[in-house]
Structure formats: C-alpha cells, structure tokens
C-alpha cells in the first residue's frame, strides 16, 4: 500500500525525468552492444530519427554525418532496420566490397515489399548470395554482354533514337525532356528484353511506363506498413493494395512475354532477344549441370532477371542522361567540345560501336556527370555473412552496410574542388581516360557491383554520340537550371525542368 501511495504521489516532472533516464539508459545499452562504429543518438523504436529527419534525402544526411563520425557511421532506421553501417571512406568501401567481397555479398531479406516485388528474392539485385544467385548472375551477365558488346544493341539504339529524334525536331519551344528520354530507353530495353518496340501512345507502353514510374517514384521511396509489421500485409490498407496491384500487373506483362517466347522458342536458332538468351541458358544449364539446376533458374528467375534489366536499364540510365543534358546546357563550351569530337571521330557515319572508344572527351563528361550526380548515391544494402572486422570495428554476422557513394564522390580529400563540373579531371596528359575505381563508384564495387554497368555505359555513350552530333541543348532565356537533387530518399533524381533542344544545321 505504501508503494502504491508513493507512486501515485509522484508529480509529472518526476515521472518525466524518470522516463527520460530510462530511455537514455536504453539508448546507452543499445549503443554499447558490440564494437560498432559511432553514430548519432538512437531512440528505442524510433532509431536515429532526430539525425535523419533533417533532410528527406538519406544520402545528403549521411554526407553530413560523415563529417562528425568519420570513416563509418552507425544509424538506426527504427523498426525497419535496427543497425545500418554507412561506409564513408573509399578505403573502407574497398576493404569491405573488394577485399572481403564474399563476406559482404549478402542482401537483407527481411523487407516485405522487396520480398513481394521479387517473388521471394528470386532476382539478382535483391537476391541473397548463394548458389542460385551466382548461377543466375553468371547466366544473365553472359546474356547481357551479348548486347553490350555486339551489334544488336547498336541496331536497337539507332532505331529507337531515330524515332525520338524525329519527335525532338518538332519541338520549337522549351519542353520537359524527360518524356523523350524515357521513350527512347524503354524502347531500347523492351526490344532487347523481348523483341518489342512501342510508339509513344501505345497502350501497353503507357501501362508499362506508368507501372515502373509508380514503383520508382512512390512505393520505393519510402517504407510500406508491412515493412514495419509484416502482419499488415493482409490489412485493408489502400497503399499496400495499390502496391500489390502495381507489381502483379508489371509481372503479368513480363510473364505474358515469357509465355509467348516459350511457344516460339527454337534453341537451335540465334536468340532473338534477352528472354531467348535466358531460356537458352536455362536449357543449357540443365543439360550441363543436371536436373538439380531446375530450381536454381526457374521461370520466375527468368522473369525477375528481365525485371531487373528494366529497372537498371531505364531508371538509372534515364536519370544519368537527364543530368547530362542539364550540365551540357549549363556549360555550352563543354557541349561544343563534345560536338566537335563526335564530328572528328564519327562524322556522318554510324559505326557507333567502333567509334565510342575514341570519344574520350565525351566519356570524360559522362564520368563527371556520374560522379556529381550518381543515380544510386548509396547503393543497395549489403548484409555481412559472417562475423568480421572492418577497420577498427567489429561487424557481427547479419549487420547491414552500405557505401556512401555520394559522400565519396563529393569528398575534397579525393577530388579537387569536388562541386565543380570539370570533365578534364578524368583525362591524363595524353588526353586518355584515367579513372581511379576506388573513388569513382556510381556502379558500386565488388561481388554486388551493378550487373548492367557495361550495358549502361555503352548505351549512354552511343546515345550521347548521336544526340550531340545532331542537336544543341540550352536553357530557356533567363533560366539557369536547378541542379539540386529532388527530394527522394534513396535516388538522385533530376527535378522536372524545361530545356530548348535545337537541330543543328549542316
């Protein structure tokens, strides 16, 4: 009775102080668990909310945190992810993803939305490290290289570019250029993936683009309720229902293409597209390695691989091209130097595959754009597969880590005047491309390095060669352009802006 009387007699101030002391004790105990890198204060259930809510863009917040906590920072995303270690130093990223590449090659498989989208993590981007993932990546890489290094990509690209160039010539006033970039890249990827091209008003194209845009712009920019509490998957939540519907419709389109391909697939003929390449790889793998491989490369794996190619080949490449147009509009002298180099190398010809390796200044421009505005500024999260040490800290098995690519790309310790747009920084004294792969990381590094790097760079370089030979880009009168990345949590998107694109004479 005395205890009850005592408790009920406490004033509000005393209770508040006691509650705060309890929370601080919890924070201390949580931070003292293990020898993890330092980081901002973490509150139970809410994580590092007071540090992370300063900017919706996680990569910008982490850039600031690195100035306080150094080479590595530990933050908490609350209920979603208790511990996330941010790698801020190029040396630490190299140690983690190159020197300890297999130890750091896992993926977090606890996020419900990623699980649902990938049909149980059966894709390459989100799939966990293991026999199925290694086989799938090996076969997909072989199939993609067929296009990145061969004449097929060049033919697809020229056809898609011609369609878009004809539309660009009709634009006489400033306009939102992103529409045309999406059309061109979607058609390149659609033709490469399953031999289908579209007109800008084709219903299936509009639906495909709508679904991909919804996923990238809405659902993948924040966590869904079931990511916090999986039981909410079955709750009547409108946003969750919309996500499920969107994913099922997208998968439905790709499964339909797979069914059509299987009905006409001829393993003895030259593969028509990426889907044929994957079906052939599936068949050859079963013949060479036996029936056991059937569960390692199922139809679901094929569909998910094509889905990965769509995202890697459209969203990241389109943002890179948008930023390239913006920077060359702001720096007309750079644009003219690109144009002159293209004329000297390519002239009126169209041998893009042979010519692109000689376009060193254009390549330097692309490297500088990707440095300043990396499409994925923090990479997808990696999972530590066994207890290990990184630098002076201990990372237990299961720890989630991610490279701070944005921070490294803007660090004055690695780059002279990092905020300046200077393509020349990637050219040596002989005018050849020189890149330090430890500090230039738009495709990340190690085992989980972007599968489509060769394809994306080849794709973008050939588009640049054709575009800057034929067109000139500028801002509307009295407009300087907004180079601040849009308010996206994980992606470095260009804000919708208007440009003037003019056909060059002669």
C-alpha positions in Angstrom: 0.0 0.0 0.0 2.8 2.3 0.8 4.4 1.7 -2.6 1.1 2.5 -4.4 0.7 5.7 -2.3 4.3 6.7 -3.2 3.9 6.1 -7.0 0.5 7.9 -7.2 2.0 10.8 -5.3 4.8 11.4 -7.9 4.4 14.7 -9.7 4.5 14.9 -13.5 8.0 16.3 -13.5 9.4 13.4 -11.6 7.8 10.9 -13.9 9.1 12.7 -17.0 12.7 12.7 -15.6 12.5 9.0 -14.7 11.1 8.2 -18.2 13.9 10.2 -19.8 16.5 8.4 -17.7 15.1 5.1 -18.7 15.2 6.0 -22.4 18.7 7.2 -22.1 19.7 4.0 -20.3 18.1 2.0 -23.2 20.0 4.1 -25.7 23.3 3.6 -23.9 22.8 -0.2 -23.6 21.9 -0.4 -27.3 24.9 1.7 -28.4 27.3 -0.3 -26.2 26.2 -3.6 -27.8 29.3 -4.7 -29.7 32.1 -2.7 -31.2 30.1 -1.0 -33.9 31.2 2.4 -35.5 30.0 5.6 -33.8 26.8 7.4 -34.8 24.1 9.7 -33.7 21.8 9.1 -30.7 19.3 6.2 -31.2 15.9 6.2 -29.5 14.1 2.8 -28.9 11.7 2.1 -31.7 12.4 5.4 -33.5 16.1 4.8 -34.2 18.2 7.8 -35.3 15.1 9.9 -36.2 16.5 13.1 -34.7 19.5 13.0 -37.0 17.8 11.5 -40.1 14.9 13.9 -40.3 17.0 16.9 -41.2 16.7 16.0 -44.9 14.4 13.5 -46.7 17.4 12.6 -48.9 19.3 9.9 -46.9 22.5 10.4 -48.9 22.6 14.1 -48.0 22.1 13.4 -44.3 24.9 10.7 -44.4 27.2 13.1 -46.1 26.9 15.5 -43.1 27.1 12.7 -40.5 30.4 11.6 -42.1 31.9 15.0 -41.1 31.2 14.2 -37.5 31.7 10.4 -37.2 34.4 9.7 -39.8 35.0 6.7 -42.0 32.0 4.7 -40.7 28.7 5.8 -39.2 26.1 3.6 -37.5 22.5 4.7 -37.7 19.2 3.1 -36.9 16.0 3.1 -39.1 13.9 2.2 -36.1 11.6 -0.8 -36.6 12.6 -1.3 -40.2 16.4 -1.7 -39.6 17.9 -1.6 -36.2 21.5 -1.1 -37.3 22.8 0.3 -40.6 26.5 1.0 -41.0 27.4 3.7 -43.6 30.8 3.4 -45.2 32.1 6.9 -45.8 35.7 6.3 -46.8 36.9 4.9 -50.2 39.5 2.8 -48.4 36.8 1.2 -46.2 34.5 0.6 -49.1 37.4 -1.1 -50.9 38.2 -3.3 -47.9 34.6 -4.3 -47.5 33.5 -4.9 -51.1 36.7 -5.9 -52.8 39.0 -7.4 -50.2 36.1 -9.0 -48.3 33.7 -9.3 -51.2 32.1 -12.6 -50.4 31.7 -11.8 -46.7 29.9 -8.6 -47.6 27.9 -10.0 -50.5 24.6 -10.8 -48.8 21.3 -8.9 -49.0 18.8 -8.0 -46.4 15.8 -10.3 -46.9 13.6 -9.0 -44.2 11.8 -6.2 -46.0 8.3 -7.3 -47.0 8.0 -5.0 -50.1 11.3 -6.3 -51.6 10.2 -9.9 -50.9 6.8 -9.3 -52.6 8.3 -7.5 -55.6 10.9 -10.1 -56.3 8.6 -13.1 -55.7 10.8 -14.3 -52.8 14.0 -12.6 -53.7 14.4 -14.5 -56.9 16.0 -11.6 -58.8 19.7 -10.6 -58.9 19.6 -7.1 -57.4 17.8 -8.1 -54.2 18.6 -11.8 -54.1 20.7 -13.1 -51.3 24.2 -14.5 -52.0 24.2 -18.3 -52.7 24.3 -21.0 -55.4 21.1 -19.8 -57.2 22.1 -16.2 -57.2 25.6 -17.0 -58.5 24.3 -19.1 -61.4 21.6 -16.6 -62.2 24.0 -13.7 -62.3 26.5 -15.6 -64.4 24.0 -16.5 -67.0 22.4 -13.0 -67.0 25.8 -11.4 -67.4 26.6 -13.6 -70.3 23.3 -12.8 -72.0 23.7 -9.0 -71.3 27.2 -8.9 -72.7 25.9 -10.3 -76.0 24.1 -7.0 -76.4 26.6 -4.6 -74.7 29.5 -5.8 -76.9 27.7 -6.8 -80.1 25.9 -5.1 -83.0 22.5 -5.9 -81.7 22.5 -3.1 -79.1 23.7 -0.6 -81.8 20.9 -1.6 -84.1 18.3 -1.3 -81.4 19.7 2.0 -80.2 19.8 3.6 -83.7 16.2 2.6 -84.4 14.9 4.0 -81.0 17.0 7.1 -81.4 15.6 7.8 -84.9 12.1 7.6 -83.6 12.8 10.1 -80.8 15.0 12.4 -82.9 12.0 12.9 -85.3 9.9 14.0 -82.4 12.5 16.3 -80.9 12.8 18.2 -84.2 9.1 19.2 -83.9 9.6 20.8 -80.5 10.1 24.6 -81.1 9.5 25.8 -77.6 11.1 24.8 -74.2 9.7 21.4 -73.1 10.0 18.7 -70.4 12.7 16.5 -72.0 12.3 13.5 -69.6 9.4 12.1 -71.6 11.6 11.5 -74.7 14.5 10.0 -72.7 12.1 7.5 -71.2 10.6 6.7 -74.5 14.0 6.0 -76.1 15.4 4.0 -73.2 12.2 2.0 -72.7 12.1 1.0 -76.4 15.8 0.0 -76.3 15.2 -2.2 -73.2 11.9 -3.6 -74.5 13.5 -4.6 -77.8 16.5 -6.0 -76.1 14.4 -7.8 -73.4 11.7 -9.4 -75.5 11.9 -8.0 -79.1 9.1 -5.5 -78.7 9.1 -1.8 -79.6 6.5 0.8 -79.0 5.1 4.1 -80.3 4.8 6.9 -77.7 1.0 6.4 -77.5 0.9 2.6 -77.5 -1.4 1.4 -74.6 1.0 -1.3 -73.4 3.9 1.1 -73.4 1.9 3.7 -71.5 0.9 1.0 -69.0 4.4 -0.3 -68.6 5.8 3.1 -68.1 3.0 4.0 -65.6 3.8 0.9 -63.5 7.5 1.4 -63.5 7.1 5.1 -62.6 4.7 4.3 -59.8 7.1 1.8 -58.3 10.2 4.1 -58.5 8.5 7.4 -57.7 6.1 6.3 -55.0 6.5 2.8 -53.5 10.3 2.5 -53.5 10.8 6.0 -52.0 9.5 5.1 -48.5 8.7 2.0 -46.4 5.3 0.4 -46.6 3.4 -0.5 -43.4 4.1 -4.3 -43.8 7.9 -3.4 -43.9 7.4 -2.3 -40.3 5.0 -5.0 -39.3 4.5 -7.9 -41.8 1.1 -8.8 -40.4 -0.2 -5.6 -42.0 0.2 -7.3 -45.4 -3.3 -8.5 -45.1 -4.8 -5.4 -43.5 -7.1 -3.2 -45.7 -4.5 -0.5 -46.3 -5.0 1.3 -49.6 -1.3 1.9 -50.3 -0.5 -1.7 -49.7 -3.3 -2.8 -52.0 -2.1 -0.4 -54.7 1.5 -1.7 -54.4 0.3 -5.3 -54.8 -1.8 -4.4 -57.8 1.0 -2.5 -59.5 3.5 -5.3 -59.0 1.1 -8.0 -60.2 0.3 -6.0 -63.4 4.0 -5.5 -64.1 4.8 -9.2 -63.6 1.8 -10.1 -65.7 3.2 -8.2 -68.7 6.6 -10.0 -68.4 5.1 -13.4 -67.8 2.9 -12.9 -70.9 6.0 -12.2 -72.9 7.7 -15.3 -71.5 4.7 -17.5 -72.4 4.8 -16.1 -76.0 8.6 -16.7 -76.2 8.3 -20.3 -74.9 5.7 -21.0 -77.6 8.0 -19.9 -80.4 11.5 -20.7 -78.8 13.9 -22.5 -81.0 17.1 -23.5 -79.1 19.0 -24.1 -82.4 18.3 -20.7 -83.8 20.1 -17.4 -83.0 18.5 -15.9 -79.9 16.1 -13.1 -80.8 16.5 -11.2 -77.6 17.4 -11.3 -73.9 14.5 -13.6 -73.0 15.6 -16.1 -75.6 19.1 -15.9 -74.3 17.9 -16.7 -70.8 15.7 -19.6 -72.0 18.7 -20.9 -73.8 20.9 -20.5 -70.8 18.2 -22.3 -68.7 18.2 -25.2 -71.1 22.0 -25.5 -71.5 22.4 -25.2 -67.7 20.0 -28.2 -67.2 21.8 -30.2 -69.8 25.3 -29.4 -68.5 24.7 -29.5 -64.7 21.7 -31.8 -64.4 18.2 -31.7 -63.1 19.3 -30.1 -59.8 19.7 -26.8 -61.6 15.9 -26.6 -62.4 15.2 -25.0 -59.0 18.2 -22.6 -59.5 16.9 -21.0 -62.7 13.1 -21.3 -62.9 10.7 -19.3 -65.0 10.3 -17.0 -62.0 14.1 -16.3 -62.0 13.9 -15.5 -65.8 11.1 -13.0 -65.2 12.8 -11.4 -62.3 16.1 -11.1 -64.3 14.2 -9.3 -67.0 12.5 -7.1 -64.4 16.0 -6.2 -63.0 17.2 -5.2 -66.5 14.2 -2.9 -66.9 14.9 -1.1 -63.7 18.7 -0.9 -64.2 18.4 -0.1 -67.9 15.7 2.6 -67.7 15.6 4.4 -64.4 19.3 4.8 -63.7 20.3 5.5 -67.3 17.4 8.0 -67.8 18.5 10.0 -64.8 22.1 10.0 -66.0 21.0 11.3 -69.4 18.8 13.9 -67.8 21.7 15.2 -65.7 24.0 15.1 -68.8 21.6 17.3 -70.7 21.4 19.7 -67.7 25.1 20.1 -67.3 25.8 20.5 -71.0 23.1 23.1 -71.2 24.8 25.0 -68.4 28.3 24.6 -69.9 28.0 25.3 -73.7 31.7 25.2 -74.2 31.8 21.6 -73.0 28.9 20.8 -75.3 30.7 22.3 -78.3 33.9 20.4 -77.5 31.8 17.2 -77.4 30.1 18.1 -80.7 33.5 18.7 -82.4 35.0 15.5 -81.1 32.0 13.5 -82.3 32.3 15.1 -85.8 36.0 14.3 -85.9 35.5 10.7 -84.9 32.1 9.7 -86.2 31.5 12.3 -88.9 28.3 11.5 -90.9 28.9 7.7 -90.3 27.1 5.5 -87.9 29.7 3.0 -86.7 29.0 3.6 -83.1 30.5 0.5 -81.5 33.9 1.1 -83.1 33.8 4.9 -82.6 32.7 5.2 -79.0 36.0 4.1 -77.5 37.6 7.1 -79.4 35.2 9.7 -77.9 37.5 10.3 -74.8 36.2 13.8 -74.0 32.6 12.6 -74.2 33.5 9.7 -72.0 35.1 12.2 -69.5 31.8 14.2 -69.5 29.9 11.1 -68.7 32.3 10.1 -65.9 32.0 13.6 -64.4 28.2 13.6 -64.6 28.1 10.2 -62.8 30.5 11.5 -60.2 28.5 14.6 -59.4 25.0 13.0 -59.7 25.3 9.2 -59.2 21.8 7.8 -59.9 22.0 5.4 -56.9 24.0 7.5 -54.4 24.1 4.9 -51.6 23.8 1.5 -53.5 21.5 -1.3 -52.3 22.2 -2.5 -48.8 24.7 -5.3 -48.2 24.5 -8.0 -45.5 27.5 -9.3 -43.6 27.5 -13.1 -44.0 29.9 -13.9 -41.1 31.4 -12.1 -38.2 34.2 -9.9 -39.4 36.3 -6.9 -38.7 36.2 -3.7 -40.8 38.9 -1.1 -39.9 38.9 -1.0 -36.1 35.3 -2.1 -35.7 33.6 -5.5 -35.4 30.7 -6.2 -37.7 28.6 -9.2 -36.5 27.0 -11.6 -39.0 23.8 -10.1 -40.3 25.0 -6.5 -40.0 23.6 -4.3 -42.9 26.2 -2.0 -44.6 26.0 0.4 -47.5 28.6 2.6 -49.2 28.2 6.4 -49.1 28.9 6.9 -52.8 27.6 10.4 -52.8 29.9 11.4 -49.9 32.9 9.8 -51.5 32.2 11.5 -54.9 32.0 14.9 -53.2 34.8 14.5 -50.7 37.6 17.1 -51.1 40.1 14.5 -49.8 39.7 12.7 -53.1 38.6 15.4 -55.6 40.0 18.9 -56.2 37.0 21.3 -56.0 34.5 18.4 -55.9 31.4 20.6 -56.5 32.8 22.0 -59.8 31.8 20.4 -63.1 35.2 19.6 -64.7 35.3 16.7 -67.2 39.1 17.2 -67.6 39.7 15.7 -64.2 39.2 12.3 -65.9 41.8 12.9 -68.7 45.5 12.3 -68.3 48.2 14.4 -70.0 47.8 12.5 -73.2 44.0 13.0 -73.4 43.2 9.4 -72.4 40.6 8.4 -69.8 42.0 7.9 -66.4 39.7 6.6 -63.6 40.5 5.6 -60.0 37.9 2.9 -59.4 38.4 3.2 -55.6 36.9 6.7 -55.6 34.6 6.6 -58.7 31.8 4.3 -57.7 28.5 5.0 -59.5 28.0 1.3 -60.1 29.4 0.3 -56.6 32.1 -2.4 -56.4 32.8 -6.0 -55.6 30.5 -9.0 -55.9 27.4 -6.9 -55.9 28.6 -4.4 -58.5 25.9 -3.4 -60.9 25.3 -6.2 -63.4 24.4 -3.7 -66.2 27.4 -1.4 -66.0 28.9 -2.4 -69.4 25.4 -2.2 -71.0 24.5 1.2 -69.4 27.8 2.9 -70.3 27.7 1.6 -73.8 24.1 2.5 -74.2 24.6 6.1 -72.9 27.8 6.8 -74.8 26.2 5.8 -78.1 23.1 7.9 -77.4 25.3 10.9 -76.5 27.3 10.5 -79.8 24.1 10.6 -81.9 22.4 13.3 -79.9 25.3 15.8 -79.5 26.2 15.4 -83.2 22.6 16.3 -84.3 21.3 18.6 -81.6 22.2 21.5 -79.4 20.7 21.9 -75.9 20.2 25.1 -73.8 18.2 26.6 -71.0 15.3 28.9 -71.9 16.1 32.6 -71.7 16.8 33.9 -68.2 16.8 30.3 -66.7 19.9 28.8 -65.1 18.5 25.4 -64.1 18.1 23.7 -60.8 20.9 21.2 -60.0 19.7 20.3 -56.6 18.6 16.6 -56.5 14.9 16.1 -56.0 13.5 15.1 -52.6 13.9 11.3 -53.0 15.1 9.2 -50.1 17.5 6.9 -51.9 17.8 8.1 -55.6 19.5 11.1 -57.1 16.7 12.3 -59.4 16.7 15.4 -61.6 13.8 17.7 -61.0 11.4 18.1 -63.9 12.6 21.1 -65.9 12.3 22.5 -69.4 15.0 22.8 -72.0 15.4 24.1 -75.5 16.7 21.4 -77.9 17.5 22.6 -81.4 18.5 20.6 -84.5 22.0 21.6 -85.7 22.3 22.9 -89.3 24.5 21.1 -91.8 
